[in-house]
Amino acid sequence: MTITRDEVAHLARLARLALDETELDHLSGQLDVILNSVARVREVAAADIPPTSHAVPLTNVFRPDALRPSLAREEVLAMAPAAEEGRFRVPRILDEV
Amino acid sequence: MRELLRLPATEIAAAVAKGDLSAVEVTRVHLDRIAGVDGEVAAFLHVDAAGALAAARSIDEQRTKGEPLGPLAGVPIAIKDVLTTRGVPTTCGSRILDGWRPPYDATVVRKVRAAGLIPLGKANMDEFAMGSSTENSAFRPTRNPWDLTRIPGGSSGGSAAAVAAFEAPLALGTDTGGSIRQPAAVCGLVGAKPTYGGVSRYGLVAFSSSLDQAGPLTRTVLDAALLHEAIAGHDPLDSTSIDTPVPSLAAEVGRDVAGMRVGVVRELSGEGYQPEVEERFREAVALLGDLDAEIVEVSCPHFAYALPAYYLIAPSEASSNLARFDGMRYGLRAGDDGVASAEEVMSRTRAAGFGAEVKRRIMIGTYALSSGYYEAYYGQAQKVRTLIARDFDAAYQQVDVLVSPTTPTTAFPLGERVDDPMAMYLADLCTIPANLAGVPSMSLPCGLADGLPVGFQIMAPALADDRMYRVAGALEAELDARRGHPLLDEVPAL
């Protein structure tokens, strides 16, 4: 077994997914099968091979630091779940209420 | 003239340019077709009739004024719902974005508008482009026009079904591990994934940023080449966009393939491949031989590890990219009762807004990137990615293009693999290596197996997208000549 149910619950917390018990049961079995399968990459002898993060060699891309128009505030806030006083309104982020 | 709905995009554009057809008439006929058949096919999540007719009127006005029109002006197009469209709903097939109207157009959408194409609406897809059947759409599954009980492929299944059902002459899809080519193959279409960086990803809602690329789904190779040209080019808004001139692709369609070296990938055949699929593939290879291409068998030993490497790399990038869906600035917010903390609201929102496959992939990615497992999983997959790119480099020392079947099987029945993720993942077996290496690849139909289309895949070196269009154009011409008509003439009437 590659992954336990407790580990799956821990991953769900890290990934900010409030999964219920049924989902956790179901996912535990499926993740075990998938991870066992993808673990095949470990059969490849690649100790001295450099990793590829990107198919195209990337260097820093710069642009002139020039003023350009941005979206209007009302347009951006129009799709917000909650907005107030020209800002996004979010639930409390600190412990004190 | 053939029935308007069945005309290639090039012929529609030519008729509009001459004044034989108005863009408004072309658009109305397609909107009527959508109204008539999309209840069965379910290719579209949103139809923008008013927007399409306004765009069409503007094309007709330009023509009346004598302004020059591009080679695809006046042709309707379906847009995959992962591409942002200003003011028009963009859901990515997910509940978490239900009702979202983006404040900006994706660069490819801006470019198709600038080319005079007419967006008809947003095409259905697997949620966040994760899937091979479009059954992972949060809204409804799309059906394959060749057989309504079967999958249209995925994740660009709505785009493919729209074109195969004559609801749109052209469509835009996106391809992270085969999501343009596999639907093209199972729906009997042409579909191309450009060289990574050849087409801007600005406004393509990211699934796996190092792999995602937008591209055309069409009925002919020439249509695909023209649409590919229309969306390609450097974009300062995408830092991974390549700053080279747009390749000339349409000019390659109609050239011969005499003397070209075509490599058949040994590893993309055998166990797991439907015998009739391999038969159609071998017949098409033999045709290229008849056209005086030189056929060579090539070995790419690490392709055997492409699928497991992909299912570590893509979920890892997805787990990071999809962190932005947190219910704070746009999209769904769930469980905000005034008591719960932001973190609790995020977790409830994501649990309510994401479907099963998206959750699976976020979890796999979170696992592969977590400390203690990073080197063994994500790190090792990145090394395998290097070895796959080296296999391509070595192969292209011997040959000009590589070929294989696009998919191991024809379209499977709806529901067959929906509860078996590993079986679903196998649909991308042949298409994934090109994404990992960033090389261009396309699929064109090479016949039927038991009444269902079979796809022929062509892969070329990075930035040599022109080469695959040359081979595809020659093969399409020969197949159509021998058959006496395009394959899509055989799709059952809806």
Contacts between the chains, C-beta under 8 A, distances in Angstrom:
chain1	res1	chain2	res2	distance
A	3	B	367	7.0
A	7	B	367	8.0
A	8	B	363	7.0
A	11	B	363	5.3
A	11	B	366	4.9
A	11	B	367	5.7
A	11	B	370	7.3
A	12	B	363	6.9
A	13	B	347	7.9
A	14	B	366	5.4
A	14	B	370	7.1
A	15	B	319	6.4
A	15	B	350	7.7
A	15	B	362	5.0
A	15	B	363	6.2
A	15	B	366	4.6
A	16	B	323	7.7
A	16	B	326	7.2
A	16	B	343	7.0
A	16	B	346	4.8
A	16	B	347	4.6
A	16	B	350	5.5
A	17	B	347	6.2
A	17	B	350	5.2
A	17	B	351	5.3
A	17	B	354	7.3
A	17	B	359	6.0
A	17	B	362	6.7
A	17	B	363	7.5
A	18	B	335	8.0
A	18	B	344	7.6
A	18	B	347	3.9
A	18	B	348	5.0
A	18	B	350	7.4
A	18	B	351	4.1
A	19	B	351	6.0
A	19	B	359	7.3
A	20	B	351	7.8
A	23	B	351	8.0
A	23	B	359	7.5
A	27	B	359	7.0
A	27	B	360	6.7
A	27	B	363	6.4
A	30	B	360	6.3
A	30	B	421	6.1
A	31	B	360	7.1
A	31	B	363	5.9
A	31	B	364	6.6
A	31	B	367	7.3
A	33	B	421	7.6
A	33	B	422	6.2
A	34	B	311	7.0
A	34	B	360	7.2
A	34	B	364	6.1
A	34	B	421	6.0
A	34	B	422	6.5
A	35	B	364	7.0
A	35	B	367	6.8
A	37	B	308	6.4
A	37	B	311	7.7
A	37	B	422	5.8
A	38	B	308	4.2
A	38	B	309	7.9
A	38	B	311	4.9
A	38	B	312	5.2
A	38	B	364	7.6
A	38	B	377	7.3
A	38	B	381	7.8
A	39	B	308	7.4
A	39	B	377	7.5
A	40	B	305	6.5
A	40	B	308	4.6
A	41	B	305	5.7
A	41	B	308	4.8
A	41	B	309	5.4
A	41	B	312	6.6
A	41	B	377	7.4
A	41	B	380	4.9
A	41	B	381	5.2
A	41	B	384	5.1
A	42	B	376	6.3
A	42	B	380	5.7
A	43	B	305	7.6
A	44	B	302	7.0
A	44	B	305	5.6
A	44	B	380	7.3
A	44	B	383	7.3
A	44	B	384	5.4
A	44	B	387	6.8
A	46	B	380	6.6
A	46	B	383	3.9
A	46	B	384	6.5
A	46	B	386	7.7
A	46	B	387	6.5
A	49	B	383	4.4
A	49	B	386	5.2
A	49	B	387	6.2
A	50	B	383	7.3
A	50	B	386	5.9
A	51	B	379	6.1
A	51	B	382	3.4
A	51	B	383	5.2
A	51	B	385	7.3
A	51	B	386	6.5
A	52	B	382	5.6
A	52	B	383	7.7
A	52	B	385	4.3
A	52	B	386	4.4
A	52	B	389	6.2
A	52	B	436	8.0
A	53	B	210	6.4
A	53	B	382	6.1
A	54	B	210	4.9
A	54	B	240	7.3
A	54	B	438	7.9
A	55	B	196	4.8
A	55	B	197	8.0
A	55	B	210	6.8
A	55	B	389	6.9
A	55	B	436	7.2
A	55	B	437	5.8
A	55	B	438	2.4
A	55	B	439	7.8
A	55	B	462	7.4
A	56	B	196	5.8
A	56	B	197	4.9
A	56	B	240	6.4
A	56	B	242	6.5
A	56	B	438	5.8
A	56	B	462	7.6
A	58	B	239	7.8
A	58	B	240	6.8
A	61	B	239	4.2
A	63	B	236	6.0
A	71	B	103	5.2
A	71	B	104	7.1
A	75	B	103	4.7
A	76	B	103	6.3
A	78	B	101	7.9
A	78	B	103	7.5
A	79	B	100	5.8
A	79	B	101	6.5
A	79	B	102	7.8
A	79	B	103	7.3
A	79	B	329	8.0
A	79	B	330	4.4
A	79	B	331	7.7
A	80	B	329	5.8
A	80	B	330	6.2
A	81	B	327	6.1
A	81	B	328	7.5
A	81	B	330	7.5
A	81	B	331	7.3
A	81	B	332	7.3
A	81	B	333	3.6
A	81	B	336	7.4
A	82	B	333	7.0
A	82	B	336	7.4
A	88	B	328	6.2
A	88	B	329	5.4
A	90	B	328	5.2
A	90	B	342	5.4
A	91	B	336	5.5
A	91	B	338	7.8
A	91	B	340	6.0
A	91	B	341	6.0
A	91	B	342	4.4
A	91	B	344	7.6
A	91	B	345	4.7
A	92	B	341	5.6
A	92	B	342	6.5
A	93	B	341	6.9
A	93	B	342	4.6
A	93	B	343	7.9
A	95	B	341	7.7
A	97	B	339	7.8
